[in-house]
Amino acid sequence: MGLLMIAPIAGLVSIVFAVYLFYYVNKQRSGTPKMKEISDAIKEGAYAYLKRQYMALSVFVVIMTIILALFLNKDIAIAYVIGSVCSGLAGIFGMEVALRANVRTANAAKRSLNKSFSVAFYGGAVMGLSIVGLALLGISILYYIYADPQVILGFSFGASAIALFAKAGGGIYTKTADIGADLVGKIEKNIPEDDPRNPAVIADNVGDNVGDVAGMGADLIDSYIASILAAMILGAAMTTQGELYVILPLLIGAIGLITSIIGMYFVRVKKRGNPGAALNRGTFSTCFIFAFLTFILIYLLKVDFGILYATIAGLIAGVVIGLAADYFTSIDRSPVKRIAEAAKTGTSTNILSGFSYGILSVAPSVLGICAATIAAWYFAGVYGIAISAVGMLSITGMIVSADAYGPITDNAKGIAEQSGLGKRVIDITDRLDAAGNTAKAITKGFAIGAAALTVLALFAAYAEIVNIQTINLMDPFVIVGIFIGAIMPPILSALLILSVEKNAFVMIEEVRRQFREIKGLMKGKAKPQYARCVDIAAKGALKELILPSVLSIVVPLVVGLLLGKSALGGFLAGTIVTGIIFALFMANSGGAWDNAKKYIEAGAFGGKGSAAHKAAVIGDTVGDPFKDTAGPSLNTMITVMSLSASIFAPLIVAYSLLV
């Protein structure tokens, strides 16, 4: 039990360091009265949405807690509530600091790029370190109390379910506003992206926070918790090895946390430096330090070195997925430049090019996942696959920090434009924002890859719980399960994208109405009705997130009860394969379309206002729900489906119509 204390101590250290960085960010100046006014408007809209969302989710949590307590046991129900609260707090922590860091980043850009970069990155680091510290602390305390990984299933299920609602709802919100602002503002009115005359601009800025900050924070904490839990369940099945293999994932997570803190000192930008290179340097440095410290841990504990190799295999897979996302989405790489060039001949060629590169981008990531899976299994069996997922997610503190940096800089750019800070400041925030787009693409790819290994580990944990030794592909019920599972990610993607389309239609009509009816708006002599657009995005998101989220929880249970535990195993296999492919494709194609637009806005092929630019803007609006709604929501959805199968496994075994 002495070794177990390392994990909660590391979690507390991480939270304390996050508090220190929070005070660093908060003491920076927030700029002019105009900047504060815009920042306050964004903050008001973000908290109004989050309040609505959590009020709705509290009803769901109460209902699910009662179900778990009645049909399973009260300990799992308690763990579920704690997991739900931790996931909710993760989103609140992240958004609170992001809402403070955005205006301070814009103000720091008046001094220099490196100062502005530091404020944005440390703002993201508050989120990264606090939520991962909270997750590790929660798992450790629950295991200390119950000493049963299956009880912690409730904790993971609660975190994942709330993450799913947060990611889906936030994704619908942000893309509803973004598409409305872009299509009317850039295409019809030919005004800049964050022009204060645009009625949807504040809703767009709010969306960056509720989608990319609160949503992604909850998303990654769910994969992190699920990977550790799956490894603990499989470790508990290795009865000859004792408790060490159960707590080993917690110890590896503790090393990852400390390593992430150390790695942040490598994230530095000189006066004319490259923000993207600084973020990558921090990630790679963290990986190397983590591998070295894990070697020392394995050596001191006298654990089989196959565990170390499996851990490093997962870490390498994460780097491969990150590099693939970087290559296919970076503004400096040939795919994005070719997508931008395709816009010279119109919207259709721009979309076809981005669509094709998005599909191609799946191959290296999937091959990386395959290689990591085989290597991990070869070195340490099924437990090794689970540990490889822990290895990939061990540096989540650094990954989330880089991810949260993106929406902070996006907001900072919007505040700079709306406050009229001048070309030099806007150019600096634009450079930070471009690096943030690539960072977001890399972290989305990383999160999806981590979800792939995590659900493979959860699949193995489910098989262990229900005692399935093999999946028989000659069994027609298994085949049916595979097909039903395989169609779930496409169906859920379609529901989410249709939700964005439906709400964006209402948003576009509202923005057009305001430009048409508010006299003097285009001349800057009248103020838009920002609150109307914020309200449209919020109501639409809360209404539309329910169906896809509930389906993710209910369908696995229905398949298991009607078709049996083996068919449910096939169902999970089907969701894993198509879920990973769809998620990677949509995340990378959307990121590529976005940066192709930015490449043209930087002056290529006629620059802003040109025919190529208008085509690229439309391509970007197609990619928006791909990369920020459906794509990143899918990895949470497949995790939720796997957890739903595992947590309700006793009911499925007891009451299934088929064995």
N, C-alpha and C positions, 0 to 999 in steps of 0.2 A: 504493500500500500504506500510505502515511502516513495517509490518511483512515480506513482500516480500523481503525487503532489506537484511534480514538475509541470504538468499541463496547466492546472489552474493558476500557478504562479506566473507562468509565461503569459497566460491570458490577462492577468492583472497588470503585468508589466506593459503589455501592449496597450491596454486601456489607459494607463497612466501616461504613456508616451503620446497617445492620441490627444489626451486632455492638454498636454504641454503644447502640441502643435496647434490645437484649437485656439489657445491663448495667443500664440504667435500670430495666427491669421487675424484674429479679432482685434489685435492692437494696431493693425495697419489702418491707415486713413481710408475713409470711404468716399472721399472726393467732394464734388460740388453739390449744392442743394438739388440741382436737376438730376444728378446721378443717384442721389439718395431717394428722390421721388420715384424714379423708374424702378430702383431696387425694391422699394417698399411695395410698389404695385405688383411686382413679380412675387414677392414674399406673400402678399395677401392672397393672391390667386392660388399659389401652391398650397398654402395651408387650408384654404377653403376646400380645395379638392381632397386633400388628404383627410380632412375631418369627415367629409361625406363618405369617403371610401372606407375608413376605419369604422364608422358607425354602421355601415352596411355589413362589413366583414364581422363585426362583433356578434351580429345575429347568427351568421354562419358558424362561428366558433362555438357559440353556446349550443346550437343544435348538434354539431359534430361531437362536442364533449359529452353530451347526454347519450348519444348513440354509442360512443366508445365505452362509456362507463357501464351501460346496460348490457351490451353484447360482448364486450371483452373484459376489461377490469378497470378499476378506478385509478390504478397507478399509471396505466397507459394514457388515460384521460387527463390526468394531472400533467404528465410529461407533454402531452399534446398542447395543453394551454400554455405551458412555459415556452415551448417551441414557437407557438404563434406570437406570443408577446415578444420574444427575442427577434423574430423576423420583422415584426412591426417596428420595434425600436431601431433595428438596422436601417430601415428606410428613413425614419425620423432623424436619426443621428446624421446620416449622409446628407439629407436635404437641408438640415439646419446649417451645417457648415458651408454647403455649396451656396446657399442663399446669402451668406455673409462674405464668402470668398469672391463671388462674381464681380461685385462692384469694387472690391479692393484690388482685384486683378486688373480691372480696367484703369483704376486710378494709378496703380504702380506702373502701368505701361507708359505713363507720362514721363517717368524717370528712365526706365530702360527695359529691354526685353528680358534680361536675366532676373531682374527684380520681380517683374510681372509673372514670369514662369515659376519662380519660387513660391509666390503666394498661391498660385493655382495648384501646383503640385502638392504643396503641404496641406492645402484645403482638401484635396482628394485623399491624401494620406490619413487624415483624421477619420474619414469614412472607412478606409481599408483596414486600419489597425483596430478601430473600435469594434467593428462588426465581427471580425475574425476572433478578436480577443473574447468578445461576448459569447460567440459560438463555442469556442474551446472551453471556456469557463462553465458554460451551461452543461455540456456533455460530461465534463469531468465531475461536476457536483452530482448530477443525476446518477452516474455510475458509482460514485462513492456511496450514495444513499441506497441504491437498489442492487448494485452489483449484478445487473442483468441487462445485456445489450438489447433484448427484445422489448424491454420497457422503453428504452431510448428510441425505439421505432416511433413511438408517439411523439417524441420531441422533434424528430426529423420530419414526420408527416405534417406536424403543425407548421414548422418553418417552411416546408415546401408548398403547402397549400396557400399560405398567405403570400409567399413569393410569387406564386402563379397569378393570384388575383392582382397583386401589385404590378407585375410585369405586363400582364395583358391589358389591365386598365390604363396604366401609365403609357403603354405603347399606343393604344387607341387615342388617348388624349393628345399626346404630343404630335402624332402624325395628322390628326384632324386639323390641328392649328397650323402645322407647318405647311401642309398642302394648300390650305385656304389662303395663307399669307403669300406663298410663292406664286400660285397660279394667277391670282388677281394682281398682287403687287408687282411682281417682276414681268409677267407676260402682258397683262392688260394695261397696267398703268406705268410700266417701265420705271419703277422706283427701286431704290436699293433694298436689300433683304430685310434689314432691321429699321427701315424708315419709320419714324414715329407717326407719320400720317396713316400708316396701315392699321386698320382696326384690329387685325389678328396678331399684331406683333407681340403684345404682352402675353396673350395666350400661348404663342409659340415659345416665348422665353420660359413661361411657367412649365410648359410641356417638357423642356429639357430637364427640369428638376424632377417632376413626378415620373417621367419615363426612364431617362438615362441614369438618374441618381438613385431615387428611392426604389425604382423597379429593379435596376441592375444590382444594387446592393443586396436586396432581398434575394435575388436570383442566385448570386454567387455564394451567399451564405448557405443557401439550401443545398447546392451541390457539395460544398465543403463538409457540411454536417452529414449528408447522406453517404459520402465516400468513407468517412471515418466510421460511421455506424456499420456499413456493410462489412468492412474489414474486421470490426469487433465481433460481429455475429459469426463470421467464418473462423475467426480466431478462437471463439468459444467452442466451436465444433472440434477443434484440434485438442482434444482432451489430454493427450499425452504430453503436450507442451506446457500445460499449466496456464496461469493467468497472464504470463508475460506477453503472449501473442494477442491477447485481448487489449491490453493497454499500450502495446507498441504503436498503433496508429495515433494515439493521443500524444505519445512522446515525439513521434515524427512531426505531428502538427505543431508541437511546442517549438521544435527546432526551426520549422518553417516561419513561425511568427518572429522569433528572435532574428533570423536571417533577413526577413523583410525589413526589419528596423535598421539593420546594418546596411542593407542594400540601398536604402534611401540616401545615404551619404555619398553614393556614387552618382546620384542624379543632380548634375550641375550643368549650367549653361553659361558659357562666356558671353562677352558683350555682343559678339556677332555669331554666336554659336547656333547649333541646330537643335531645337527642342525635341524633335523626334528621335534624334541620335541619343540625346540624354536619357530619354525614357527607356530606349532599348538597352542602353548601357546599364541602367539600374536593374532591369529585368535579368540580363545575362549575368551580371555580377552576383545577384541574389541566387541564381541557379547554381553557380560554381561554389559559392560559400555553403549553400545548403547541402550539396553533394558531399563536400568535405566533412561537414559537421555530422551528417548522417553516417558516414563511414566511421567516424570516431564513436558514435552511439552504438552501432552494430558491433564494433570491435569490443567495446567495454562490456556490453551485455552478453557477449559470446553467443550471439544469435547467428543462425545460418546466413552466410554471406549472399545466398540467393535472394534474400529479402532486400539487401542493398541494391543488387542488380535490378530487381523488379522495380524498386523505387525510382532508380535513375532512368529506367526504361520509360516510365510514365513522365518523368521530367523532360526527357528528350522529346517525347511525343508532343508535349505541350509547346516546346520550342519550335518544332517542325510546323505545327499548326499555326503558331504565331508568325513564323517566317512566311508561310504560304499566304496567310491573310495580308501580311505586309506587302508581298510582291504583287498580289492581285488588286490591292486597294490603295497603295501609296501614290501620292500625286507625282512622285519622281520616277515611277516605274512605267515600263512600256505598255502594259495593259490599259492603265488609266489614260495614257496619252493617246492610245489608239481609239479608245471609246470616245474621247473628246474630239479626235479628228473625224470620226464617223458622224458626229453631229453636224459637220459642214454640209452633208447631203440631206439632212433632215432628221426628224424625230425617230422614224422607224429604224433607220440604220444605227442610230445611237442606242436604241433599246435592244436591237438584235445583238449588237456588239457586247453590251453589258451583260445581257442574258447568257451569251455563249461563254464569256470569260468567267461568269459566276459558276456555270456548270463545270468548267475546267478546273476551277479552284478547289473543287471538292476532292479531286483525285489525290493530291499529295497529302491532304489532311487525313483522308480515310486510310491511305497506305501507312501513314504514321501511326494511326490508331491500331491497325492490323499488326504492324511490327511490334508495337509495345505490348499488345495482347499476347502474341506468341512468345515473345521474349520473357514476359512476366510469368506466363504459365510454365515455360521451360525451366526457369530458375526456381520458382516457388509454388507451382501449382495454382489452383483457383485462388488461394489466399494471396498469391503474388499479384494476380490481376487486380484484386481489391487494393493491395498496397501500392500498385502502380498508379491507381486513381488518387490515392492519398498523396503520392509523390508529386503528381501533376498539380494538385490543388494546394500543396503545402505552402506555396509562395503566393497564395491568394491575397495576402496583405499588400504585396507589391502590385499585383495585377489589378486589384480594385482601386488602388491609389491612382494608377495610370488611367484606368477607365473613368473614374470620377473627374479627373483632370479635364477630360474632353468636354462635358457639358458646362463645366465652370468657365472654360475659355470661350465656349460658344455664347454663353450669357454675357461674358465680359465684352465680346465683340459687339453684341447687340446694344449693350449699355453705352459703349463708346460711340456708336453711330447715332443713337437716339439723343445723346447728350451733346453732340457736335464737338467732339474732342479734337478733331483735326485729322488730316491724312496720315501723319506720322504715327499717331497712337493707333488709329484704325489698322494701319499696315502691320504694326506689331501684334495686335490682337488677332489679325487674320493669320499671321504665321503661327501663332500659338494654336489657333483653331484648326488649321490644316493638320498640324501634328496631332491634335486631339482626335480628329476624324480617323486618322490611321491608328492611333492608340485604341480608339473604341472598336475598330474593326479587328485589331489583333486580340483584344480582350474578349470580344464576342466569340471569335474563333476558338480562343483558349477555353472559354466557358463551355462552348458546345462540345469540344473535344473531351474536356473533363467530364461533362455529362455522359458522353459515350462510355468512357471507362467506368464511371460511377454506376450507370445502369447495368452494365455487364456484371459488375460486382453485386449489385442488388438482385440481378437475375439469379446469380449463384446463391445468394442468401435466401431468396424465395425457394429455390430448389431444395436447399438445406432444410428450411422450415417445413415444407410439405413432403419431404422425402422423395423427390424425383431424382432418379439416377441418370436417366437418358430421356431425350425428347424423340419420339418415334415419328419420323416423317411419313411413314406408311399409314399412320392413324388418321382417318379422315377428319376427326374432331380437332386434331392438332393443326392440320392443314387449314381448316376453317378459322381456327384461332389466329394463325399466321396472317391470313388474308384480312381478317377484321382488324388486327393490330396494324397491318401495313397501311390500311386506308385511313387510320385515325389521324396521323400527322397532316396528310393533305386536306382532310375535312376541317381540322382545327385551323390550319393555315387559311383556308378559304373563308371560314367564319370570321376570323380576325381581320383579314383584308377587306372583306365586304363591310365589316363594321366601320373601318376607316373610311371606305368609299361613301357609305351612307351618311356618316357624320360630316365628312369633308364637303359633301354636296350642300348640306345645310349651312356650313360655315362660309362657303364661297358665295352663296346667295346673300348671306348677311353682310359680308364685306362689300359686295357690289351695291347692296342697298344703302349702306352708309356713304359710300363714295357718291352715290347718285342723289341722296336726299339731304346730306349735311352740307350746307352751303359753305364754301371757303375751305373745305377739308383738303383738297388737292393743293391749294395755295398755302397751306400751313396756317391759316387764320382761324381754324376751328379745331376742336379736340375730338378725336374719335370716341365712340362708346366702347371702350376696351372691355368693360365688364360683361357686355352682351356676348362677346366672342368667348370669353373665359367660361361663361355659364353654359354655352352650347357645347364646348369641348368636354366640360365636366359631366353634364347630364348624359351626354351620348356615351362617354366612356363607361360610366357606372352601369348604364342599362345594358350595354353590349358585352361586357366582360363575363356576365353570369353564365350564359349557355356553354361556351367552350371550356370554361373552368370547371363547371359541374360535370360535364361529360368526361373530363379527364379522371375524375374521381369515381364516377358511377359505372362507366362502361367496363373497366376491368372486373369489378365486382359482379356485374351481370354475366359477363362471359364465364367467369369462374363458377358461379352458381348454376348456370344453365348447361355448360359444356364440360365442366370438370377442371381439375387442377392442371392436367397435362395440356389441355387446350389453352388455359390461361398462360402457361409457359410459352406456348407457340405465339400467343397474342403479344406477350412482352418482347419476344424475338422480332416480330414484325414491326412493332413500334420503334425499336432501337434502330433497325436498318434504315427505314424510310425517314424516321425522325432526324437522324444525324445528317443524312444527305440533303433533305429539304432545309434544315437549319443552316448548314454551311453554305449551301447555294444562295439562299436569300440574304444572309448576313454579308457575304462577300460581294455579291452583285450590287446590293444596295450601297455598300461603301464605295465601290468603284464608280457608280453613277454619280454619287455625291462629289467625289474628288475630281471627276472629269469636268463637272460643272465649275468647280473651283479653279481648275487648271485654265479654263477659258476665261473666267473672271479675272485671272491674273494677267491677261493680255493676249493669250493665244487665240488664233483664228478669228480675230476681230474683237475680242474682249466683250465686256458687258454691253448688252443691248443688241448685239449682232444676231443674225439668224441662227448661227451655231449655238450661241448662248441660250436662246429661247428653246431650241431643241433639247439642249442639255438640261435645262431647268425642268422640262417635262419628263425627261428620263429620270431625273433626280426624284421627282414626285412619285414616279412609279416605284423607284427603289426605296422610298421612305418607309412605307409599311412593310416592305421586305426586311429591311435591316433593323428597324426599331420596334416593330410590332410582332409579326409572325415569326421571323427567324429566331430572335433571342427568347421568345416565349416557348418555342418548341422544346428546347432542352429542359426547361422547367417542367413542361407538361409530361415528357417521357419519364422524368424522375418521379413526378407525382403518381403516374400510372404504376410504376414499379413499386413505390412505397404503398400505394393503395392495395396492390396484390399481396404484399408481404404482411401488412398490418391486419388485413382481414382474412389471412390464410386459414386461421382456425375455423372461422365460419364457413369458408369454402370447403374445407375438408369435411366438416360435420354435416353440412346441408346441401352440398352439390347434388344435382339430379343425376350426374354421371361421375364415375370415379376418375 
